[in-house]
Amino acid sequence: MDDLTKNTFLAGGEDSISRRSPSPARWAVLGIVLLGLAAASLDWWLGQAVVSTDDAFIDGRAVTPAPQVAGTVIALYIRDNQRVKAGDVLLQIDPRAYAAARDQAEANFQVAQAQLDDARVQLDIARIDFPARRAVADAQLAAARAAFAKADSDWRRQSQLPPQAITLQALDAAYAARLSAQAGQARDEAELRRADMVRPQIALAESKVRELEAKLAHAKAQLDQAELSLGWTRLTAPQDGWVTKRNVEVGNYVQPGQSLFALVTPDVRVTANFKESDLAHLRPGQTVDISVDAYPALRPTGHVDSVQLGTGARFTAFPPENATGNFVKTVQRVPVKIVVDSGLDPGVPLPLGLSVVPTVHVQ
């Protein structure tokens, strides 16, 4: 091989070697591509591991304490958005009419109690007196029968004597004594029949006691109701919470069941309306990260509690009717209850209805 050919061959070999060895720029491009693929894979994996929605809000329980008696509000112990505890007095209704009704019911109860006590004493007396009367009547009848037997025997004996042995006056006296003894016997027999009503008389006394016992129970019920009504003039908080939407002032006349304000309880939760296509990944107990739009620095956490057995549209006033010819399928949303476990700040109120973004870790 001559020098020219050799040089040409060497030059070609060097070019081939240089083409086979990548430059640093190509290594950089390859690294960027690999990083992009890794980031896309990570994003895809994270997307499969969480489910999120921005159709969610702070939810909770709001009770509406209402008066149970009518009257004029004479004192108001709450202000707007005030925190109250269970048992705190919220307002006072004029109690004077209810106090008078309570006093009257108490007097009626005392009268009924006295009447019942008297009837019970009369029953005790009847249980002793009527049997005693029956025994006395028996004894008197026995004595009357003995007296009649003696008088009848005397008259018969004297009437059988010869006329020379007895005077007409003595005979008349014996006959009169017999008639008198006979009348006494008849009288005592009648007394015995009257005294023989022992059981009916005692039963009558017992029924009187039962009647007055029922009357006393009725009076006691009226007294209890009057005391309840008097107690209801003080409206108290049924549980802890914040006073909201107050629409009552001192001097207002309120009626039973009238809505005066709402009481929002502290135990808040999140209601998230997930798409029906997300339900396959949701299970009770899954961890949830919550982002509150109003407080970006607040990061509470919770868990999935339950899934409502019905879409939001199903429980509207006019649920959709899909049995029509122009049906268009739309993705439905289902409310999911999320319980907040931690991360709340007692100094930061969470009004009901605040927008949140829950992120459920499904894997």
Secondary structure, 3 states (H helix, E strand, C coil): CCHHHHHHHHHHHHHHHHHHCCCHHHHHHHHHHHHHHHHHHHHHHHHHHEEECCCEEEECCEECCCCCCCEEEEEECCCCCCEECCCCEEEEECCHHHHHHHHHHHHHHHHHHHHHHHHHHHHHHHHHHHHHHHHHHHHHHHHHHHHHHHHHHHHHHHHCCCHHHCCHHHHHHHHHHHHHHHHHHHHHHHHHHHHCCHHHHHHHHHHHHHHHHHHHHHHHHHHHHHHHHHHCCEEECCCCEEEECCCCCCCCEECCCCCCCEEECCCCEEEEEEEHHHHHHCCCCCEEEEEECCCCCCCCEEEEEEECCCCCHHHCCCCCCCCCCCCCCCCCEEEEEEEEEECCCCCCCCCCCCEEEEEEECC
